[in-house]
Amino acid sequence: MTQATGLSFAPKQNVDYAFLLNFCTNLSDFYMMLEDDVRCSRNFLTSLKKVVTSREGSYWVMLEFSKLGYIGKLYHSRDLPRLAHFLLMFYQEMPCDWLLIHFRSLLAQKDVIRFKPSLFQHMGYYSSYKGAENKLKDDDFEEDSIDIPDNPPASLYTNINVFENYDATKAYSSVDEYFWGKPPSTGDFFVIVFSKSTKISKIKIVTGTDDRQNDILHHGALEVGEKLVGTKRGRQCSSYITLGEFKNGNIEVQDIDHKIAFDIECVRIVVTVSQKEWLIVRSISLWTSQPPSQ
């Protein structure tokens, strides 16, 4: 960037990216946006391959592996010419990361598809623009994360009063949203019923958000179940075993497949003490030890 061009940082960056995208169009099947000052999780490539394979046959424009700007955004290479043209067409209108959001929406991907934990972390402290500070960090980044969760196909049910459209499925999906319910009472539940019985190796559940840190599950238990039966509310397990208690609104249990003898058909969160605070279930992450049984 030079003063002679008359371009501010954001427009020039859009033009630079447009030329880069155009150059990369025929080099591979997929293209990921990164920077030179990011740290990668240890298994990022394995996680990327796993996600791409799981999305075969489904429509997507942009998959996100970091919540920061344009870091960790994955595209089909076939979309790069259109994206390059889009950046050039609107290069003076707004920064690159904002344009990427509009591009995704215009190509009919309504929801943000973001995977947690994040695979990339911004490490720089100073922006390329006039040396300004840029201390943004992705608090969903886990350098030693084993893998992106599998979250096998399932139905979700809860008897907690749901606020607006923050329904149960949003805590389990890759859509960047969450479940939000009104104050739960003792005995209330949030249950996941798998389409097929599954061997689960690890479960991690996070409640609350950065801006609503008190909307956590203050007292609750995590259970796994078997022996599905039909009820008025749909299929439910008739037998459960408790894996552990929530601490500070979170729980993580590993080596479940070594502790539980049966293939799991349900995972249930149970409220053990009534609370006055609302409840946000931010994410439910499950890792399987083998493909679901047929």
BAFI-81254 format. One record per residue (C-alpha): x, y, z. Coordinates in steps of 0.5 Angstrom, whole numbers, plus 500, padded with zeros to 3 digits. Example, Ala and Ser with C-alpha at 12.3 -4.5 7.8 and 13.67 -1.06 7.14 Angstrom:
2
525491516527498514
***
This chain:
294
500500500503507498500514499500515492495510490490513495487507497486505505488499508481495507480496499487494498487488502481486498484487491490483494486477496482478489489477485491471490484467489484468482491465482489459486483457483485451479491449484486444489479442490479447496482453499483456506484463508490463513495469515502468516501470524497464526498458530495451528492446533496439532491435528488441524489437517486431520480435523479438516479432512474429517470435516470435509469428508463428513460434508460430502453431498451437502451444500456449503459455501464457507466452513469456519475453523476460527471465529476471527476475521477471515482466518480459517475460512474454507472454500471450494476452489470452484467458488474462488473466481466468483469470490475474487470478482466479488471482492473487486466489485465491492473493494471500496465498500467494506473490509474483507471479512465483512464481504466474506459474510455477504458472499456466503449469504448471497450464495444461499448459505444462511447459517454460519457453519463454525467448528469448535474447538477452533483450529487456528489462533491469531498470534500477532500483536500489531496490525499491518495497518500503521502499526496499530495494536491487534490483540484479538484472540480466539477463546475457542482455540485449543492447541492440543485438541484431539479432534473436532467432535463427531456428534453422530446423528441424533434427535434432541429433546428438553422439557426446559422452557425454550426462549424464542428460537434458541432451541435444543438442536443449536447446542449440538449442531455446527451452526454458531448458536446455542440453546437458551432456556428459562430457569430450570427446575430439579429433574428437568432434562436435556436429552440426545437420542442417537439414530443408532447406538454408538460407542462414545469415547469422550463427551464435553459440554459447555454452558454459559457464554462470555457475555452471560457467564451466570447462565450456566448449569449450576448443579447438574449431572451427565448420564448415558443410557440404553434400552430405548422405548417409545413415549409420548415425547418420542423415543427415550432410554429406560436405563441410565448411568451417571458419568459425572457432575457439572463443575462451574457449568462444564463437564468433560469425561474421557475414556467412556468406551472403557467405562461403559459396557453397552453401546450408548443410545442416549446422553442426558443432562439432568438438573439436580438443583433448581436455579433462578438463572436462565440456562445456556447450553453453548456446545455439546461435543461427542467423540465416537470410538468407532462408526455407529453400529448398523
***
